[in-house]
């Protein structure tokens, strides 16, 4: 979703991992508060969230991050990037994104039905992993006959055997910032220097 100023924001997110406060050898009491690494449902924004005291959260939990909502999340601490993810979050990411893609299948099927050329030589369908010119033309020809109904319909009518995993792979590439164009995820808007510096 976008606000009236055109800025993307998330209303819900999926938990990737909960980072517990550190414990020190001389003091068994934890220092600081737990934080949650999560991915937004609408624009796949990677976020660091602060849970409410005593809230129990597990990977793949869907949580509201809207202000003044009755939720397990107290507030959004900051936006993070792929290199900020802990190993547990990285391992969970593809499962969670595939969960979101499955839930919002219509939105992504709509992309296959409405995707347009970027230039005279490049079509936005070709930004998907494994989609070359031959498959692109097959997708375009089939959607002219009738709009695709779902992922299963795309797979049955073309040689793109697993559209869900194709979309998931593209989203992960966008989160890794290994792309020049963003289709599904919120653009990073970071300079090349900032990306090279790594976690902040």
N, C-alpha and C positions, 0 to 999 in steps of 0.2 A: 504494500500500500504506500501511497504518497500523501504528504500533507499538502495544504493549500499553497505552501511555498515550494512544492515540488521535491521536498526532502523525503527520502525513504525512511520509514521507521517500522519497527516490529511490534506486534501486540502479543505474540506468543513465541516461545522458544522451546527447543528440546534439549534436555540435559545430555551432555557428553560425559562429564566426569565431575565429581565433587573433590575438591582439594582441601584436605583437612589441615588445620593449623599445625605448625611444627612443634615437636616436643624436644626439649633439650636434656642432655644427660644429667645435669645437676638439678634440674627442676622438672618433675614429671607433668606439671601443669602445661597445657598447650598455650602457646603465645599467638595472639591474633584471632581472627575469625575465619571460618571456612569460606571458600569461594567456589562458585560453580562455573565451569566452562560449558557454553551452550551455543547452539546454532539457531538463528531466527527462522521461523516458519515461512514467512513471506518472501524474504530477500536473501536468505542464507547468510545473514550477517553473523560473524563470530563474535560472541559476547562473553564478558566476565560479569557474573551476577553475584549479589550478596543475598544469601537466604535469610529468612526470618529465624530468630532464635528457636532452636528445638525442631526446626523443620526437617523432615526426612525426605531425602531426594535420591533417586536412582537413575542411572543412565537410561535414556529413551523416555523419561518422564516428560510430558508436555506441561509447561507452566505459563501462566499469564505474567507479562512484565509491564502491564499497563499501570499507570499511577492510580492510587486509591482503590485498587481492586483487592478483593480478598484472595490472597495467593500466598504460596510458600516463599515467594521472592520479595525481599525488602526493597531492593532497588538494583538498577543496572549500574555497575561500577564503571565499565569502560568498554569500548570496542577493542577487540584483539584481532590478531591475524594468524594465519596458518602456522607460522614459525613459533608463535606463543603457546601453541597447544602442547599439553603434556602427552606422553606416549599413550596413556589410557584414552585420552580424547581423540587422538589420531586414529587409534584402533577402532573406535566406536563410530567415527565420522561417516564412513560409507554406509553403515547399517542405518544410521539415523536419517541420512539424506534419502536413501532409498525408501524409508518409511514415509517421509514427507512427500516424495514424488508419487508414491502409491496412493496416498491420501488425496492428493490434488491431481490425479491422473488427467482429468478433463483439461486443466490449465496447460499441461504439457502436450497433450494430443492437439490442442488448439494451435500450439506452436507449429506442429507438423502441417496443419491445415492452412496456416496463414503466413508462414515464414516467407520473407521477400528477398530479392537480390540485394546484395550490399553494393556491388559494382557490376559493370557489364561482364566481368569475368568471374565473379565470385558470388555465390548464393549463401545466405545465412545457414541453410541446411548443411553446407559443407564444413561449418564450424564444429559439427558434432563428430566425435571420434569414430573413425571407420567409414564416414560417409564421403565417398569420392564422387566424381561426376556421373558415373554410371548409375549409382544408387540414388543420387540426387534426382536425376531425370526420371527414374522409376517412381520415386516418391511424388514428384510433380505430376507425372502422367496419371498415377492412381488417384490422387486427390481431385483431379479434374473430373474423373468418372463419378466419384462420390467422396464426400469428406470422410476422413478416418473417424471411426467411432470410439476406439480405445486402443491400448497398446497391442492387444491380441489381434485386432483388425490390421494394424500396421504390419505386424510380423507375418500375418497370413497372406497379405497382398504384395509384400516386397521381400527383399532379401535381408532386411534389417531384423534379425531374429530376436533381439532383446532390447527394445526401445527404452525400457525402464533403466537398464544398466548403462545404456549409451548416454541418457540424460544425466544419470548419477555421476558418471565419469567426467562429463563436461563440467558439471557444477564443481567437482573437486578440483579440476584443472583451474577453474576460475578462482577458487579459494586459495590455491597455491600461487595465484597471479602468474601462471604460466600461459597467459593468453594476451592478445592485443585488443580483443573485444569481449565485452561482458554481455551475455544473453540473459542469464537467470539470476546470478548473484549480484549483490550490491558492489559496484566498482570500488576499488581500494582508494583511488585518488591520492596515492602516495607517489613520490618521485622515485626514480631509480636509485638515488643515493639512500633514501630512507629504507628501501627494500634490502639494499646491500648491508645496511647496518644491523639488520636482524631485530630481535626482540628489543622492545624499549622498556 
